[in-house]
Amino acid sequence: MKTPPPDLAVRLLEVSEQVLYDDPPPRLADVAGLVGASRATLYYYFAGRDDLVAFLLTAHARQGAEVVGAALGPDDPPEMRLGVMVETLARFLGDRPGICAGLLGALGGNLGLREALEANDTWIAGPLRDLLAEGAAAGVLAVEDVADASNAVLGALLLGVLGRSASGADATDGAFHRRITQQILRGVLR
C-alpha cells in the first residue's frame, strides 16, 4: 500500500464509517465515488478493499492514541489514568462504531489486515498494557496477566460500543461511556 496524499486521506477518513460498517461492504469503486476520486486513483494507492481498510484502521489507531494521550494526566495515579483512558476510548469509539466492526473483522483472521492490528497494538494496546502493569506493580490493580487483561478491556470496549450501535442505541451517550468504564474498572481494581 502506498500512502495517499493528505487531501485524499482526509476524504477517506470522512467516509470510513461507511467503508468499515456497511453491510455489504462497499467496493473500492463505490468508495472512489464517495470521495470524489477515480477508481484508478484508489487502485494506485490500495491493492483492494483490505488495503483500504488497513489504512483506515491504522489512521484511526493513531488518532485514538493522540486523543487518549491528550486526556491523560501523566502524574495521576495509574487507576485514575486507566479510568480516563477507558472512558476516552469509549467516547472515541462511540463516535466511530465502524472501527469496532473493522477491528473485530481483522481479528477474525484476515491476514491482509495485520498492519492495522499491529498499529492498534503499538498505539492503543501497548500503552494500555504498560498502564495495567504499572497499576499491578503499585498494588492498585488486580491483574495477573497484563496481555490478557488488556485484551479483555479492549474487547469489552469494542463489543460494548458495537453492540450498542447495532441495537440502534446511542453509542455516543456520555452516560453509556461512564457505565462501561465503571464496569471495566470493577474488573481490575483492587
Phi, psi and chi 1 to 4 in degrees:
 res  aa     phi    psi   chi1   chi2   chi3   chi4
   1 MET       -  134.8  165.0 -176.7   25.7      -
   2 LYS   -95.7  153.6  -61.9  174.6 -178.2  140.0
   3 THR   -80.9  122.6  -57.3      -      -      -
   4 PRO   -71.6  157.0   23.1  -28.7      -      -
   5 PRO   -63.0  155.4   18.7  -25.9      -      -
   6 PRO   -53.6  -40.2  -25.0   33.0      -      -
   7 ASP   -65.3  -39.9   63.6  -43.1      -      -
   8 LEU   -69.2  -39.8  178.5   57.0      -      -
   9 ALA   -59.5  -43.3      -      -      -      -
  10 VAL   -62.8  -45.2  167.0      -      -      -
  11 ARG   -63.1  -38.6  -68.1 -168.7  -42.0 -112.0
  12 LEU   -65.5  -41.9  -71.5  167.6      -      -
  13 LEU   -65.2  -32.0  -73.5  168.9      -      -
  14 GLU   -66.1  -27.4  -72.6  171.5   -7.6      -
  15 VAL  -105.8   11.7  -59.9      -      -      -
  16 SER   -61.8  -32.4   63.9      -      -      -
  17 GLU   -61.8  -40.6  -79.5  -58.0  -61.6      -
  18 GLN   -66.1  -40.1  -71.8  175.0  -90.2      -
  19 VAL   -68.8  -41.3  174.4      -      -      -
  20 LEU   -87.1  -27.0  -62.9  169.9      -      -
  21 TYR  -109.1  -27.9 -160.6   71.7      -      -
  22 ASP   -63.8  144.8  -80.0    1.1      -      -
  23 ASP  -129.3  115.5 -172.6   28.2      -      -
  24 PRO   -76.2  155.7   27.7  -31.6      -      -
  25 PRO   -66.1  144.3   19.0  -25.9      -      -
  26 PRO   -69.0  149.4   22.6  -28.8      -      -
  27 ARG   -77.6  162.6  -60.8  169.8  -57.4  137.7
  28 LEU   -58.1  -36.5 -143.3   51.0      -      -
  29 ALA   -62.9  -38.1      -      -      -      -
  30 ASP   -67.0  -40.2  -60.4  -32.8      -      -
  31 VAL   -64.4  -39.2  175.0      -      -      -
  32 ALA   -56.3  -43.4      -      -      -      -
  33 GLY   -64.6  -38.1      -      -      -      -
  34 LEU   -63.9  -34.0  -70.7  171.2      -      -
  35 VAL  -102.3    2.1  -61.9      -      -      -
  36 GLY    70.6   36.2      -      -      -      -
  37 ALA  -121.6  161.9      -      -      -      -
  38 SER   -79.8  156.9   69.8      -      -      -
  39 ARG   -58.3  -41.1  -74.8  177.4   38.8 -169.4
  40 ALA   -59.9  -38.3      -      -      -      -
  41 THR   -62.3  -48.1  -63.2      -      -      -
  42 LEU   -65.2  -39.3  -74.7 -167.3      -      -
  43 TYR   -69.4  -21.8  -82.1  106.7      -      -
  44 TYR   -67.5  -40.1  175.6   78.3      -      -
  45 TYR   -91.0  -26.8  -67.7  105.3      -      -
  46 PHE  -131.3  130.9  -52.7  104.4      -      -
  47 ALA   -69.0  -21.9      -      -      -      -
  48 GLY   178.8 -171.6      -      -      -      -
  49 ARG   -59.4  -39.9 -175.6  177.4 -173.9  -73.7
  50 ASP   -61.0  -39.0  -74.6   -9.4      -      -
  51 ASP   -61.6  -44.2 -104.0    7.4      -      -
  52 LEU   -63.8  -44.8  174.0   60.1      -      -
  53 VAL   -61.9  -41.9  168.4      -      -      -
  54 ALA   -60.7  -43.0      -      -      -      -
  55 PHE   -59.8  -48.3  166.2   77.5      -      -
  56 LEU   -63.8  -45.7  -66.3  172.3      -      -
  57 LEU   -65.9  -37.4  -69.7  174.3      -      -
  58 THR   -65.0  -45.1  -61.6      -      -      -
  59 ALA   -62.7  -40.6      -      -      -      -
  60 HIS   -68.7  -35.2  -77.5  -58.0      -      -
  61 ALA   -62.6  -43.9      -      -      -      -
  62 ARG   -63.1  -45.4 -174.8  179.7  -62.2  120.5
  63 GLN   -63.9  -43.5 -174.7 -178.3   32.9      -
  64 GLY   -60.8  -40.6      -      -      -      -
  65 ALA   -63.6  -38.0      -      -      -      -
  66 GLU   -65.7  -42.1  -70.1  169.2    1.2      -
  67 VAL   -64.2  -45.0  169.6      -      -      -
  68 VAL   -64.3  -46.7  167.1      -      -      -
  69 GLY   -57.2  -39.6      -      -      -      -
  70 ALA   -69.1  -26.4      -      -      -      -
  71 ALA   -84.6  -23.4      -      -      -      -
  72 LEU   -79.9  137.2  -68.5  177.4      -      -
  73 GLY   -94.1  113.2      -      -      -      -
  74 PRO   -62.2  -22.3   20.3  -27.9      -      -
  75 ASP   -96.5   -2.0  -63.0  -32.3      -      -
  76 ASP   -72.4  153.3  -69.7  -23.5      -      -
  77 PRO   -63.3  155.7   10.6  -14.5      -      -
  78 PRO   -58.6  -37.1    6.9  -12.9      -      -
  79 GLU   -66.4  -34.1   66.1  -86.0   20.2      -
  80 MET   -70.9  -43.5 -177.6  179.9  -75.3      -
  81 ARG   -63.2  -36.7  -77.8 -177.0  -76.7  138.5
  82 LEU   -63.1  -44.2  178.7   61.9      -      -
  83 GLY   -60.2  -43.6      -      -      -      -
  84 VAL   -64.6  -42.5  168.9      -      -      -
  85 MET   -62.7  -47.1 -178.2  178.8 -158.4      -
  86 VAL   -64.9  -46.0  169.7      -      -      -
  87 GLU   -67.6  -36.6 -170.7  164.8  -16.7      -
  88 THR   -64.6  -42.7  -58.8      -      -      -
  89 LEU   -65.0  -37.6  -77.1  171.6      -      -
  90 ALA   -61.5  -42.9      -      -      -      -
  91 ARG   -65.7  -45.9  -85.9 -164.8  -42.4  -87.2
  92 PHE   -59.8  -48.2 -178.0   78.8      -      -
  93 LEU   -71.1  -33.5  -66.8  170.2      -      -
  94 GLY   -58.9  -33.1      -      -      -      -
  95 ASP   -79.5  -12.3  -71.1  -25.7      -      -
  96 ARG  -140.8   63.8  -58.3  160.6 -175.9   85.0
  97 PRO   -61.6  -19.6   18.4  -27.5      -      -
  98 GLY   -61.7  -31.8      -      -      -      -
  99 ILE   -61.2  -43.2  -64.7  172.2      -      -
 100 CYS   -59.1  -47.8  -59.4      -      -      -
 101 ALA   -62.8  -42.5      -      -      -      -
 102 GLY   -65.4  -43.2      -      -      -      -
 103 LEU   -67.8  -40.9  -76.4  170.4      -      -
 104 LEU   -65.0  -36.3  -70.2  169.1      -      -
 105 GLY   -64.9  -40.2      -      -      -      -
 106 ALA   -65.2  -38.2      -      -      -      -
 107 LEU   -67.8  -18.5  -72.0  169.1      -      -
 108 GLY   -72.2    4.8      -      -      -      -
 109 GLY   106.3   10.1      -      -      -      -
 110 ASN   -74.0  102.8 -173.7  -22.8      -      -
 111 LEU   -64.9  -22.0  -63.4  177.2      -      -
 112 GLY   -68.0  -14.5      -      -      -      -
 113 LEU  -104.5   14.6  -61.7  178.3      -      -
 114 ARG   -55.9  -38.8 -177.9  179.6  -51.1  -94.4
 115 GLU   -59.2  -41.5  176.2 -175.4  -20.9      -
 116 ALA   -66.2  -41.0      -      -      -      -
 117 LEU   -65.5  -38.9  -67.5  175.5      -      -
 118 GLU   -65.5  -39.2  -71.0  170.5   -3.2      -
 119 ALA   -64.3  -44.2      -      -      -      -
 120 ASN   -61.7  -39.3 -171.5   65.6      -      -
 121 ASP   -65.4  -41.6 -171.5   69.6      -      -
 122 THR   -67.3  -48.2  -61.5      -      -      -
 123 TRP   -94.9  -22.4  -69.3  -47.1      -      -
 124 ILE  -116.0  -60.2  -57.2  -67.0      -      -
 125 ALA   -67.1  -38.5      -      -      -      -
 126 GLY   -60.2  -53.3      -      -      -      -
 127 PRO   -61.0  -33.9  -26.5   35.6      -      -
 128 LEU   -65.1  -44.1  176.4   57.4      -      -
 129 ARG   -60.0  -42.7  -74.9 -169.5  -57.6  -90.2
 130 ASP   -60.7  -43.1  -67.0  -15.9      -      -
 131 LEU   -66.9  -41.2 -175.8   52.1      -      -
 132 LEU   -64.1  -40.5  -69.5  168.1      -      -
 133 ALA   -64.8  -40.9      -      -      -      -
 134 GLU   -62.5  -44.5  179.6 -174.3  -17.4      -
 135 GLY   -66.0  -36.9      -      -      -      -
 136 ALA   -66.4  -42.5      -      -      -      -
 137 ALA   -64.9  -32.9      -      -      -      -
 138 ALA   -79.9   -8.6      -      -      -      -
 139 GLY    81.1   14.0      -      -      -      -
 140 VAL  -102.2  -12.6  -65.4      -      -      -
 141 LEU  -120.8  136.9  -61.0  178.9      -      -
 142 ALA   -93.0   85.1      -      -      -      -
 143 VAL  -128.3  116.1  175.1      -      -      -
 144 GLU   -86.1  -43.8  -70.5 -180.0   30.7      -
 145 ASP  -126.1  111.9 -175.6  -68.0      -      -
 146 VAL   -61.2  -41.6  171.0      -      -      -
 147 ALA   -64.2  -44.6      -      -      -      -
 148 ASP   -64.2  -41.8  -72.6  -15.4      -      -
 149 ALA   -64.4  -41.5      -      -      -      -
 150 SER   -62.4  -45.2  173.5      -      -      -
 151 ASN   -61.8  -38.7  -72.2  -21.7      -      -
 152 ALA   -65.5  -43.6      -      -      -      -
 153 VAL   -62.5  -50.3  167.5      -      -      -
 154 LEU   -67.1  -38.0  -67.4  175.1      -      -
 155 GLY   -62.5  -42.0      -      -      -      -
 156 ALA   -62.4  -41.3      -      -      -      -
 157 LEU   -64.9  -48.7  -77.3  169.6      -      -
 158 LEU   -60.2  -50.4  -68.6  174.2      -      -
 159 LEU   -70.0  -36.4  -70.3  173.4      -      -
 160 GLY   -62.5  -48.5      -      -      -      -
 161 VAL   -67.6  -46.5  168.4      -      -      -
 162 LEU   -64.4  -42.7 -172.5   57.3      -      -
 163 GLY   -62.4  -42.3      -      -      -      -
 164 ARG   -64.3  -44.8 -172.6  164.6  178.0   87.3
 165 SER   -64.2  -45.0  176.6      -      -      -
 166 ALA   -64.5  -28.7      -      -      -      -
 167 SER   -81.6   -5.3   73.3      -      -      -
 168 GLY    90.8   -0.5      -      -      -      -
 169 ALA   -78.9  162.7      -      -      -      -
 170 ASP   -81.5  105.8 -175.9    7.1      -      -
 171 ALA   -76.6   -6.2      -      -      -      -
 172 THR   -96.4    0.0   65.4      -      -      -
 173 ASP   -66.8  122.2  177.4   30.6      -      -
 174 GLY   -60.0  -35.0      -      -      -      -
 175 ALA   -64.3  -39.2      -      -      -      -
 176 PHE   -61.3  -44.3  162.4   67.0      -      -
 177 HIS   -59.6  -43.6  -58.3  149.8      -      -
 178 ARG   -66.2  -40.7  -71.7 -175.2  -64.9  -80.0
 179 ARG   -65.2  -45.6  -76.9 -168.5  -50.6  -88.5
 180 ILE   -67.8  -34.7 -164.0  169.1      -      -
 181 THR   -63.4  -47.1  -62.6      -      -      -
 182 GLN   -63.9  -38.3  -70.7  -54.0  -51.0      -
 183 GLN   -62.6  -44.8 -174.5   64.5   49.7      -
 184 ILE   -65.6  -43.9  -69.8  169.0      -      -
 185 LEU   -63.3  -36.7  -68.5  178.3      -      -
 186 ARG   -60.0  -25.6  -81.3 -166.2  -65.5  -87.0
 187 GLY   -76.9  -17.0      -      -      -      -
 188 VAL  -125.0  -14.3  -64.9      -      -      -
 189 LEU   -75.9  144.1  -72.3  175.1      -      -
 190 ARG   -80.0      -  -74.6 -157.0 -175.0  -89.0
